[in-house]
Amino acid sequence: MDFTLTGTTPEEKLKELTDKLEQGVREIFTSGRYAEYLAVMSKFHSYSYGNVLLILMQNPAATHVAGFQAWKKNFGRTVKAGAHGIRILAPSPYRRFIEQDKLDKDGNPVLDANGKPIRERTIVRLLRFHVVTVFDISQTEGKEFPDLSVKPLLADVEQYEDFFAALEKASPVPIAFEQITNGANGYFSLTDKRIAIKEGVSELQAVKTAIHEIAHAKLHDVDLNAPLEEQNRVDRRSREVQAESVAYTVCQHFGLDTSDYSFGYVAGWSSGKEMTELKASLETIQATAKELITEIEGHFTELQQ
């Protein structure tokens, strides 16, 4: 996809890039590049799903991006001559005055002597986006850059124990090992609010299963005592897409083997879905993966000290 923007105004360029983003959302589900998208997300988990997708479409091998001046000022590196940047969206907060009814402490309009609502001018914070250009580290040269890659975990038993303990701390429900005879490696119990992992699985499988079930616990827990219409249940296929996507992203981030993950079914799952629904799923997956990665890293670092 050509990312040359022909617009002459910031608004025109923003429209062009968001149109490309809309096209890209549909394509990642149908082109077989979904796992590649998740792999990029694992490296840029703090970025929005949209910017992850824009990076994937323009430079899937990117590992660390920054603006032209940021590379020079913060890292002592300069962008190589002729390098083609990556276009992404940056938030641009601004303030504006609005006129509205003055409200009392209970949220009711304050009235004047004639019984009419008193109006007041208030500053509100709003957010808009604009197109910015960033460059991958491979497009720069200069001062040596710190190695930010995550070293593969579970190299020894001690690391496994600490990492699994970090998972337990990040989990919203208790995790326990038990005999499971139906062929599954684990499950999240809606009734008991707990995660079970099959006894006897390898350390790596235990970790991967725990991450998958933690994703279920974070995303798909419901109050079984609430009326059915208030439980907001997600359909089974969507639950599995979300949990497996989060697990893949988290495992990729921590250098865990993901060769057994397969996402061929997402094209069928996404077929017929509205763009808003697809975007919402990507936002959910990104937010949950980011939260889990951050929590696990924090707990693991504490346990390793």
C-alpha positions as CSV (number, residue, x, y, z in Angstrom):
1,M,0.0,0.0,0.0
2,D,1.4,3.4,-1.0
3,F,1.7,5.7,2.0
4,T,2.6,8.8,0.0
5,L,0.2,11.5,1.2
6,T,-0.9,13.9,-1.5
7,G,-3.0,16.2,0.7
8,T,-1.9,19.8,1.0
9,T,-3.4,20.5,4.4
10,P,-3.1,18.7,7.8
11,E,-6.8,17.8,7.6
12,E,-6.4,16.3,4.1
13,K,-3.4,14.2,5.2
14,L,-5.2,13.0,8.3
15,K,-8.2,11.9,6.2
16,E,-5.9,10.1,3.8
17,L,-4.1,8.2,6.6
18,T,-7.2,7.3,8.4
19,D,-8.7,5.9,5.2
20,K,-5.6,3.7,4.7
21,L,-6.0,2.6,8.3
22,E,-9.6,1.6,7.7
23,Q,-8.5,-0.4,4.7
24,G,-5.7,-2.0,6.7
25,V,-8.1,-3.1,9.6
26,R,-10.1,-5.2,7.2
27,E,-7.0,-6.6,5.4
28,I,-5.2,-7.9,8.4
29,F,-8.0,-10.2,9.2
30,T,-8.3,-11.6,5.7
31,S,-4.7,-11.5,4.4
32,G,-3.1,-14.0,6.7
33,R,-1.0,-11.3,8.4
34,Y,-2.9,-11.3,11.6
35,A,-0.1,-13.1,13.6
36,E,2.4,-10.6,12.1
37,Y,0.2,-7.8,13.3
38,L,0.2,-9.2,16.9
39,A,4.0,-9.7,16.7
40,V,4.4,-6.0,15.9
41,M,2.0,-5.2,18.8
42,S,4.2,-7.2,21.1
43,K,7.0,-4.7,20.4
44,F,4.9,-1.6,20.5
45,H,2.3,-2.6,23.1
46,S,2.1,1.0,24.4
47,Y,0.9,2.2,21.0
48,S,-2.7,2.3,19.9
49,Y,-3.9,-0.5,17.8
50,G,-4.1,1.9,14.9
51,N,-0.5,3.0,15.1
52,V,0.6,-0.6,15.5
53,L,-1.2,-1.4,12.2
54,L,0.2,1.7,10.5
55,I,3.7,0.5,11.5
56,L,3.1,-3.0,10.3
57,M,1.8,-1.8,6.9
58,Q,4.8,0.5,6.3
59,N,7.7,-1.3,8.1
60,P,6.9,-4.7,9.7
61,A,10.5,-5.2,10.7
62,A,10.5,-2.0,12.9
63,T,11.6,-2.5,16.5
64,H,11.9,1.0,18.0
65,V,10.6,4.3,16.4
66,A,11.0,7.9,17.2
67,G,10.7,11.3,15.5
68,F,13.6,13.0,13.6
69,Q,14.4,15.4,16.5
70,A,13.8,12.8,19.2
71,W,16.4,10.5,17.8
72,K,18.9,13.4,17.8
73,K,18.0,15.0,21.2
74,N,17.2,11.9,23.3
75,F,19.5,9.2,21.7
76,G,22.3,11.0,20.0
77,R,21.4,9.4,16.7
78,T,20.6,11.0,13.3
79,V,18.3,9.7,10.6
80,K,20.1,8.5,7.5
81,A,19.8,10.6,4.4
82,G,17.0,9.5,2.1
83,A,15.2,7.4,4.8
84,H,11.5,7.1,4.3
85,G,9.6,7.7,7.5
86,I,6.7,5.9,8.9
87,R,3.4,7.9,9.1
88,I,1.5,7.5,12.3
89,L,-1.2,9.4,14.3
90,A,-0.2,11.6,17.2
91,P,-2.7,13.0,19.7
92,S,-2.9,16.8,19.9
93,P,-4.9,18.0,23.0
94,Y,-6.3,21.5,22.9
95,R,-8.7,23.7,24.9
96,R,-11.7,25.6,23.9
97,F,-14.4,27.7,25.6
98,I,-18.0,26.4,25.6
99,E,-21.1,28.0,27.1
100,Q,-23.3,25.8,29.2
101,D,-25.8,25.8,32.1
102,K,-24.3,26.5,35.5
103,L,-24.9,23.5,37.7
104,D,-25.1,23.1,41.5
105,K,-23.4,20.4,43.5
106,D,-26.2,18.0,42.7
107,G,-25.9,18.5,39.0
108,N,-29.1,20.6,38.7
109,P,-29.2,23.9,36.7
110,V,-28.8,27.1,38.8
111,L,-31.6,29.5,38.1
112,D,-31.7,33.3,38.1
113,A,-34.3,35.4,39.7
114,N,-36.6,34.9,36.7
115,G,-36.3,31.1,36.9
116,K,-34.1,30.9,33.9
117,P,-30.9,28.8,33.8
118,I,-27.7,30.8,34.4
119,R,-25.2,30.3,31.6
120,E,-21.4,30.2,32.1
121,R,-18.3,29.9,29.9
122,T,-16.2,26.9,30.7
123,I,-12.9,25.6,29.4
124,V,-13.0,22.0,28.2
125,R,-10.1,19.8,27.1
126,L,-10.5,18.1,23.7
127,L,-8.4,15.8,21.6
128,R,-7.7,15.7,17.9
129,F,-5.0,13.8,15.9
130,H,-2.5,14.8,13.3
131,V,-0.1,13.0,11.1
132,V,3.5,12.7,12.2
133,T,6.6,11.0,10.8
134,V,8.8,8.6,12.8
135,F,11.8,6.5,11.9
136,D,12.9,3.0,12.9
137,I,16.3,2.6,14.6
138,S,17.5,0.8,11.5
139,Q,17.1,4.1,9.6
140,T,19.4,5.9,12.1
141,E,23.1,6.0,12.9
142,G,25.2,7.4,15.7
143,K,25.5,6.8,19.4
144,E,25.2,3.1,20.5
145,F,21.6,2.3,21.4
146,P,20.8,0.3,24.4
147,D,19.6,-3.3,23.8
148,L,15.8,-3.2,24.5
149,S,15.1,-6.7,23.3
150,V,13.6,-9.0,25.9
151,K,15.8,-12.0,26.6
152,P,14.1,-15.3,26.4
153,L,12.6,-16.3,29.7
154,L,12.4,-19.7,31.5
155,A,16.1,-20.4,30.9
156,D,16.2,-22.1,34.3
157,V,13.8,-23.3,37.0
158,E,14.3,-20.2,39.2
159,Q,13.2,-17.9,36.4
160,Y,10.2,-20.1,35.7
161,E,9.1,-20.0,39.4
162,D,9.4,-16.2,39.5
163,F,7.7,-15.7,36.2
164,F,4.8,-18.0,37.1
165,A,4.6,-16.2,40.5
166,A,4.4,-12.9,38.5
167,L,1.5,-14.4,36.5
168,E,-0.3,-15.4,39.7
169,K,0.0,-11.8,40.9
170,A,-1.3,-10.4,37.6
171,S,-4.2,-12.8,37.5
172,P,-7.6,-11.4,38.8
173,V,-8.4,-14.9,40.1
174,P,-6.5,-17.8,41.8
175,I,-4.5,-20.3,39.7
176,A,-4.1,-23.9,40.7
177,F,-2.9,-27.2,39.0
178,E,-5.3,-30.1,38.9
179,Q,-6.1,-33.3,37.0
180,I,-7.9,-32.4,33.7
181,T,-9.1,-35.4,31.6
182,N,-11.0,-33.7,28.7
183,G,-7.9,-32.9,26.7
184,A,-7.7,-29.3,27.6
185,N,-4.6,-27.8,29.2
186,G,-6.6,-25.5,31.4
187,Y,-9.8,-23.5,31.9
188,F,-11.2,-20.4,33.6
189,S,-14.2,-21.3,35.8
190,L,-17.0,-18.7,35.7
191,T,-18.7,-20.4,38.6
192,D,-15.7,-20.6,41.0
193,K,-13.8,-17.6,39.7
194,R,-10.5,-19.5,39.4
195,I,-8.1,-20.8,36.8
196,A,-7.1,-24.5,36.5
197,I,-4.0,-25.8,34.7
198,K,-3.5,-29.4,33.8
199,E,-1.0,-31.2,36.1
200,G,2.0,-32.6,34.3
201,V,2.3,-30.1,31.4
202,S,5.6,-28.6,30.7
203,E,6.7,-25.3,32.3
204,L,6.3,-23.5,29.0
205,Q,2.9,-24.9,28.4
206,A,1.8,-24.0,32.0
207,V,2.9,-20.4,31.4
208,K,1.2,-20.1,28.0
209,T,-2.0,-21.7,29.3
210,A,-2.0,-19.4,32.3
211,I,-1.7,-16.3,30.1
212,H,-4.5,-17.4,27.9
213,E,-6.8,-18.1,30.8
214,I,-5.9,-14.9,32.6
215,A,-7.0,-13.1,29.4
216,H,-10.3,-14.9,29.7
217,A,-10.6,-13.9,33.4
218,K,-9.9,-10.3,32.6
219,L,-12.1,-10.0,29.6
220,H,-14.9,-12.5,29.9
221,D,-15.9,-12.8,33.5
222,V,-19.6,-12.2,34.2
223,D,-21.8,-12.1,37.3
224,L,-23.8,-15.3,36.9
225,N,-26.3,-14.0,39.5
226,A,-27.2,-11.0,37.4
227,P,-30.1,-11.2,34.9
228,L,-29.0,-12.7,31.6
229,E,-29.5,-9.5,29.7
230,E,-27.1,-7.7,32.0
231,Q,-24.3,-10.2,31.8
232,N,-22.9,-8.8,28.5
233,R,-21.6,-12.2,27.4
234,V,-19.2,-12.3,24.4
235,D,-19.9,-15.1,21.9
236,R,-17.6,-18.1,22.2
237,R,-15.6,-17.6,19.0
238,S,-14.9,-13.9,19.8
239,R,-13.8,-15.0,23.3
240,E,-11.3,-17.4,21.9
241,V,-10.0,-14.9,19.3
242,Q,-9.5,-12.3,22.0
243,A,-7.9,-14.6,24.6
244,E,-5.6,-16.3,22.0
245,S,-4.6,-12.9,20.5
246,V,-3.7,-11.5,23.9
247,A,-1.8,-14.7,24.8
248,Y,0.2,-14.6,21.5
249,T,1.1,-11.0,22.0
250,V,2.2,-11.4,25.6
251,C,4.2,-14.6,24.8
252,Q,5.9,-12.8,21.8
253,H,6.8,-9.9,24.1
254,F,8.5,-12.1,26.6
255,G,10.4,-14.2,24.0
256,L,8.3,-17.4,24.6
257,D,7.8,-19.9,21.8
258,T,4.7,-19.1,19.7
259,S,5.2,-21.6,16.9
260,D,2.1,-23.5,17.8
261,Y,-0.2,-20.6,17.5
262,S,-2.4,-20.5,14.4
263,F,-4.9,-17.7,13.3
264,G,-6.2,-19.1,10.1
265,Y,-9.7,-19.0,11.5
266,V,-9.8,-15.2,12.1
267,A,-10.8,-14.5,8.4
268,G,-13.9,-16.5,8.9
269,W,-14.6,-15.0,12.3
270,S,-14.2,-11.4,10.9
271,S,-16.4,-12.1,7.8
272,G,-19.5,-10.0,7.9
273,K,-18.5,-8.0,11.0
274,E,-18.9,-4.3,10.9
275,M,-15.8,-2.1,10.9
276,T,-16.7,-0.7,14.4
277,E,-16.8,-4.2,15.8
278,L,-13.4,-5.2,14.3
279,K,-11.9,-2.0,15.6
280,A,-13.4,-2.6,19.1
281,S,-11.8,-6.1,19.2
282,L,-8.4,-4.7,18.2
283,E,-8.7,-2.0,20.9
284,T,-9.7,-4.7,23.5
285,I,-6.8,-7.0,22.6
286,Q,-4.3,-4.1,22.6
287,A,-5.4,-2.7,25.9
288,T,-5.5,-6.1,27.6
289,A,-2.1,-7.2,26.3
290,K,-0.6,-3.8,27.4
291,E,-2.1,-4.2,30.9
292,L,-0.9,-7.8,31.2
293,I,2.7,-7.1,29.9
294,T,3.0,-4.1,32.3
295,E,1.8,-6.0,35.3
296,I,3.9,-9.1,34.6
297,E,7.0,-7.1,34.0
298,G,6.5,-5.2,37.3
299,H,5.9,-8.3,39.4
300,F,8.7,-10.3,37.7
301,T,11.2,-7.5,38.2
302,E,10.3,-7.3,41.9
303,L,10.6,-11.1,42.4
304,Q,14.0,-11.1,40.6
305,Q,15.5,-8.5,42.9
